[in-house]
Amino acid sequence: MAGVLARLFAIGLDPADDEETRLRKPLLVAAALTIAPLAILWGAIYWFAGAPVSAVIPWAYSAASVVGLIAFSFTHSYRGLAASQFAPYMVLPFLLMWTLGGFVDGSAVAVWASLGPMAALLLGHRRLAVALAVVYVALMVAAATVPAPTGFTMPDALRRLLFVLNLTVVPVVALLLVRLFANGREGALRTVRSLVGRYFSREVMAAMVADPRRTELGGDIAPVTVLFADLGSYSTYAETRSPAEVVDLLNRYLGIALPIILENGGTPTQLAGDAVMAVFGAPHPQPDHAIRACRAAAAILERTEAVAAGEAGAPLFHIGINTGPALVGNIGSDEYRNFTAIGDTTNLAARLQDVAAPGRVVIGPGTAAAVGAAFPLDPLGAVKVKGRTEPVDAFALGRLEPRELSA
């Protein structure tokens, strides 16, 4: 049954649909499939009560709804589907009430049309919802002023029963639609969050949701530690392997490095081929961001070396780390942007990565000062790096014990 419903809700979907239309289509189909069977039931009640003309009206609505769904499965037109559902749904309940003799004799059956504006609002059509609400009020006024025909007299017991049904089932259906539409939108949001969560860290997502201004281009100066990790001898390795083998290796290495960065509170900002850039201390401040970055780097080397040991010629990460001020925020354009850290601190971290040999971590003077005695450091002296006129005091991060890696 679930598979049948899933196929029904998927009719009319088009790969060219935007996200909002892709959500609205199955929700409107679900609403139609909810109300059409009830219209058939109401028509049956009137038929057996001896009012065949009145019975035809809800049946006509059900038929129009089904025809609209069939046409929708071929045209994929959301506008066509909306027109086939809303137009008869707003008019036919009033026509039904009029054929039954008015408000009292018709058991206020026109109240079903009140679901039209509500459904439009739930679908995100605010202007349409207002327009349908105006139509609803106008038709109510017309129903109160235009004399209804007399002829069919509904038994009192049946009239009271229909009053109860109309005035209770409509709110129940309204609640069901609200629940259905809310769950549909929340399900879509969960899917989006899940997808976005694969491209942004939880910290970046939380920061952007908490403060929408963080999604704008630009940023703020903040003290951070930037880590660059690159696979040494990667090009040589890739030269003799198929693309599939290379991708498999990258996924294994990155499948180790990225969780370690996240576990230590870092924010991965770039994946450029075989290289990773991560920022510690942003978007949320961390007083120990330098220590976190060094711990992550040591753990990355220790765990990826185990992978490299099992495959001849496998590359090793070489890592550069630097601490200092950087502009943390978004760069790019209105169409595409990237969260990152910009400035000399970042540039030097990238250059220190070039200095580091495969399987080693080299840190800058800012990082060395920030970590103090927390890590064993081997002074490398003044190192000449590309892009700088003056040498930089660099340090090699010594090996840590396993207990220190998990501290």
C-alpha positions in Angstrom: 0.0 0.0 0.0 2.8 2.4 0.9 4.4 1.7 -2.5 1.2 2.5 -4.3 0.8 5.8 -2.4 4.4 6.7 -3.1 3.8 6.2 -6.8 0.6 8.3 -6.7 2.3 11.1 -4.9 5.1 11.1 -7.4 2.9 11.5 -10.5 3.6 14.7 -12.4 7.0 15.3 -10.9 9.5 16.7 -13.3 13.3 16.9 -13.0 13.0 20.6 -14.2 10.9 21.5 -11.2 12.3 23.9 -8.7 12.4 22.9 -5.0 9.2 24.6 -4.1 7.2 23.1 -6.9 8.7 19.7 -6.2 7.3 20.0 -2.7 3.9 21.4 -3.7 3.0 18.8 -6.3 2.8 15.8 -4.0 1.1 17.8 -1.2 -1.7 18.9 -3.6 -2.0 15.4 -4.9 -2.3 14.1 -1.3 -5.0 16.7 -0.6 -7.0 15.6 -3.6 -6.7 12.0 -2.7 -7.9 12.8 0.8 -11.0 14.8 -0.2 -12.2 13.0 -3.3 -13.2 9.7 -1.5 -15.1 11.8 1.0 -17.0 13.5 -1.8 -18.0 10.1 -3.2 -19.3 9.1 0.2 -21.3 12.3 0.6 -22.8 11.8 -2.9 -23.8 8.3 -1.9 -25.6 9.7 1.2 -27.6 12.1 -0.9 -28.4 9.4 -3.5 -29.8 7.0 -1.0 -31.7 9.9 0.7 -33.6 10.4 -2.6 -31.7 13.5 -3.9 -30.0 12.2 -7.1 -29.4 15.8 -8.5 -27.6 16.8 -5.3 -25.7 13.5 -5.3 -24.3 14.2 -8.7 -22.5 17.4 -7.5 -20.0 15.8 -5.1 -19.5 12.9 -7.6 -18.8 15.5 -10.3 -16.2 17.0 -8.0 -14.5 13.6 -7.5 -14.6 13.0 -11.3 -13.1 16.4 -12.0 -10.4 15.8 -9.4 -9.5 12.4 -10.9 -9.5 13.8 -14.4 -7.2 16.6 -13.2 -4.8 14.1 -11.6 -4.7 12.0 -14.8 -4.0 15.1 -16.9 -1.4 16.1 -14.4 0.4 12.8 -14.8 0.9 13.6 -18.5 1.4 17.4 -18.5 3.3 17.7 -15.2 1.7 21.2 -15.0 1.3 22.3 -11.4 -0.8 25.3 -12.5 -3.1 22.9 -14.3 -3.4 20.6 -11.3 -4.1 23.6 -9.0 -6.8 24.9 -11.3 -8.5 21.4 -11.6 -8.6 21.1 -7.8 -9.3 24.6 -6.5 -11.9 25.8 -9.0 -14.5 23.0 -8.5 -13.7 22.7 -4.8 -14.6 26.4 -4.2 -17.8 26.4 -6.3 -19.5 23.0 -6.1 -20.1 22.9 -2.3 -22.2 26.1 -2.6 -24.0 24.7 -5.6 -24.8 21.6 -3.6 -26.1 23.6 -0.6 -28.2 25.7 -3.0 -29.8 22.6 -4.6 -30.6 21.2 -1.1 -32.5 24.3 -0.2 -30.0 26.7 1.5 -28.1 26.8 4.8 -30.4 24.8 7.0 -31.8 22.4 4.5 -28.3 21.9 3.1 -26.8 21.3 6.5 -24.2 24.0 5.8 -22.4 21.7 3.4 -20.7 24.8 1.8 -18.4 24.8 4.8 -16.3 22.3 2.9 -15.2 25.2 0.6 -13.4 26.8 3.6 -10.7 24.2 3.1 -9.7 25.8 -0.2 -8.1 29.0 1.2 -6.4 27.0 3.9 -4.9 24.5 1.5 -3.7 27.4 -0.7 -2.0 29.0 2.3 -0.4 25.7 3.4 1.0 25.3 -0.1 2.6 28.7 0.2 0.2 30.6 -2.2 -0.5 33.6 0.0 -2.2 35.8 -2.6 -4.2 32.8 -3.9 -5.3 32.1 -0.3 -6.5 35.7 0.1 -8.3 35.5 -3.2 -10.0 32.2 -2.4 -11.0 33.6 1.0 -12.7 36.6 -0.7 -14.5 34.2 -3.1 -15.6 32.1 -0.1 -17.1 35.1 1.6 -18.8 36.3 -1.6 -20.3 32.9 -2.2 -21.6 32.8 1.3 -23.2 36.2 0.9 -24.7 35.0 -2.4 -26.0 31.8 -0.8 -27.7 33.9 1.9 -29.4 36.2 -0.5 -30.2 34.1 -3.6 -33.4 32.1 -3.0 -32.8 28.4 -3.1 -35.1 26.1 -5.0 -37.6 24.0 -3.0 -38.7 20.5 -3.9 -36.5 18.0 -2.1 -37.1 17.8 1.6 -34.4 16.1 3.6 -35.6 14.1 6.6 -34.9 15.9 9.9 -32.8 13.0 11.2 -30.6 13.0 8.1 -30.3 16.7 8.1 -29.1 16.7 11.7 -26.7 13.9 10.9 -25.2 15.8 8.0 -24.9 18.9 10.2 -22.8 16.8 12.6 -20.8 15.3 9.8 -20.1 18.6 7.9 -19.2 20.5 11.1 -17.0 17.8 12.5 -15.4 16.1 9.5 -14.3 19.5 7.9 -12.2 20.5 11.0 -10.8 16.9 11.1 -9.8 17.1 7.5 -8.3 20.5 8.0 -6.2 19.2 10.9 -5.2 16.2 8.7 -4.1 18.5 5.9 -2.2 20.8 8.3 -0.4 17.7 9.7 0.2 16.3 6.2 1.6 19.6 4.8 3.6 20.3 7.9 5.2 16.9 7.8 5.8 17.2 4.1 7.7 20.5 4.5 9.5 19.3 7.6 10.5 16.2 5.7 11.8 18.3 2.9 13.7 20.5 5.4 15.2 17.4 7.0 16.4 16.2 3.6 17.9 19.6 2.8 19.6 19.8 6.2 21.0 16.3 5.7 22.3 17.3 2.3 23.7 20.6 3.4 25.2 18.9 6.4 27.4 16.9 4.1 28.9 20.1 2.7 29.0 22.3 5.9 30.1 21.4 9.4 27.4 21.4 12.1 29.1 24.5 13.6 28.8 26.5 10.3 25.2 25.4 9.8 24.2 26.3 13.4 25.9 29.7 13.1 24.2 30.5 9.9 20.8 29.5 11.2 21.3 31.4 14.5 22.5 34.6 12.6 21.4 34.8 9.0 23.8 37.7 8.5 26.6 35.1 8.5 25.4 33.9 5.1 26.3 37.3 3.6 29.5 38.0 1.8 32.4 39.2 4.0 33.1 38.4 7.6 34.9 39.4 10.8 38.5 39.3 12.0 39.0 36.5 14.5 41.9 34.7 16.1 42.0 31.2 14.5 44.3 28.3 13.7 44.4 27.2 10.1 45.4 23.7 9.1 46.4 22.6 5.6 46.9 18.9 4.9 48.1 17.6 1.5 49.0 14.2 0.2 52.7 14.1 -0.7 53.6 12.1 -3.8 49.9 12.0 -4.7 50.5 12.8 -8.4 53.0 10.0 -8.7 50.6 7.6 -7.1 47.7 8.7 -9.4 49.8 8.4 -12.5 49.9 4.6 -12.4 46.3 4.0 -11.1 42.9 4.2 -12.6 40.6 7.1 -11.6 38.4 4.7 -9.6 41.4 3.5 -7.6 42.5 7.1 -7.0 39.1 8.2 -5.8 38.8 5.2 -3.5 42.2 6.1 -1.9 41.1 9.7 -1.5 37.8 8.7 0.1 39.7 6.4 2.5 42.1 9.1 3.5 39.5 11.9 3.7 37.2 9.5 5.5 39.8 9.4 8.3 41.0 13.1 8.2 37.6 14.9 8.1 36.0 13.1 11.1 39.2 13.8 13.1 39.0 17.5 12.3 35.3 17.6 13.3 35.9 15.6 16.5 38.5 18.2 17.5 36.2 21.1 16.8 37.6 22.1 13.5 35.6 23.4 10.5 36.7 21.9 7.1 36.4 24.7 4.6 38.0 23.3 1.4 38.6 20.0 -0.3 40.9 20.7 -3.3 41.7 17.4 -4.8 44.0 15.7 -2.3 44.2 18.7 0.0 42.2 19.7 3.0 41.9 23.1 4.6 40.3 23.5 8.1 39.8 26.3 10.5 39.9 26.0 14.3 38.4 28.7 16.4 35.6 29.7 14.0 32.7 30.1 13.5 32.5 29.6 17.3 35.5 30.9 19.4 37.7 28.3 21.0 40.4 29.4 23.5 42.4 26.3 22.8 42.0 26.3 19.0 45.8 25.9 18.4 45.9 22.8 20.7 42.9 21.3 18.9 44.5 21.8 15.5 47.8 20.2 16.5 46.0 17.2 18.1 44.0 16.7 15.0 47.0 16.9 12.8 48.9 14.3 14.8 45.9 12.0 14.8 45.5 12.3 11.1 49.1 11.2 10.5 48.9 8.4 12.9 45.7 6.9 11.5 46.4 7.4 7.8 49.9 5.9 8.1 48.2 2.7 9.0 46.3 2.9 5.6 49.5 3.7 3.7 51.3 0.8 5.3 49.0 -1.6 3.6 49.5 -0.3 0.0 52.8 0.1 -1.8 53.5 3.6 -2.9 50.5 5.1 -1.0 51.0 8.8 -0.3 51.2 10.4 3.2 49.8 13.7 4.4 52.1 16.6 5.1 50.5 19.2 7.2 51.1 22.9 7.9 49.5 24.8 10.8 49.5 28.5 11.7 47.8 30.6 14.3 46.8 34.3 14.1 44.1 36.7 13.0 42.1 36.1 9.9 39.0 37.4 8.2 36.5 34.6 8.8 33.4 34.6 6.6 32.1 34.1 3.1 33.8 34.8 -0.2 32.3 34.3 -3.7 29.2 35.7 -5.4 25.4 35.8 -4.9 25.1 32.5 -6.7 27.9 30.6 -5.0 30.0 31.3 -1.9 32.4 29.5 0.4 33.0 29.8 4.1 36.7 30.2 4.8 39.4 32.2 6.6 41.4 34.8 4.6 44.6 36.5 5.4 48.3 36.1 6.1 47.7 33.5 8.8 46.1 31.3 6.2 48.7 31.9 3.5 51.5 31.0 5.9 49.8 27.8 7.0 49.7 26.8 3.3 53.4 27.6 2.9 54.3 25.6 6.0 52.5 22.6 4.5 54.9 22.9 1.6 57.8 22.8 4.0 56.6 19.7 5.8 57.9 16.4 4.5 55.3 13.6 4.0 54.3 12.2 7.4 55.3 15.4 9.2 53.6 18.5 10.7 55.2 21.9 10.6 53.7 24.8 12.6 54.3 28.5 12.6 55.5 30.7 15.5 52.0 31.8 16.5 50.9 28.2 16.9 54.1 27.3 18.8 53.5 30.1 21.2 49.8 29.2 21.7 50.4 25.5 22.5 53.4 26.1 24.8 54.6 22.9 26.4 51.4 20.9 25.4 53.3 19.3 22.5 56.9 18.2 21.8 58.3 20.6 19.3 61.5 20.5 17.2 62.7 23.9 16.2 63.5 24.1 12.5 65.0 27.6 12.7 64.3 30.4 10.3 62.7 28.8 7.2 62.4 30.6 3.9 58.9 30.2 2.5 57.4 31.2 -0.9 55.8 34.6 -1.0 57.7 36.0 2.0 60.7 38.2 2.0 61.8 37.3 5.5 62.3 33.8 6.9 59.8 32.4 9.4 60.6 30.5 12.6 59.0 27.1 12.1 58.7 24.0 14.3 58.1 20.3 13.6 55.4 18.8 15.7 56.8 15.7 17.5 55.0 12.4 17.8 52.3 12.1 20.5 51.4 9.1 22.6 48.0 7.5 21.7 46.5 8.8 25.0 47.5 12.3 24.0 45.9 12.0 20.6 42.5 11.3 22.2 42.8 13.8 25.0 
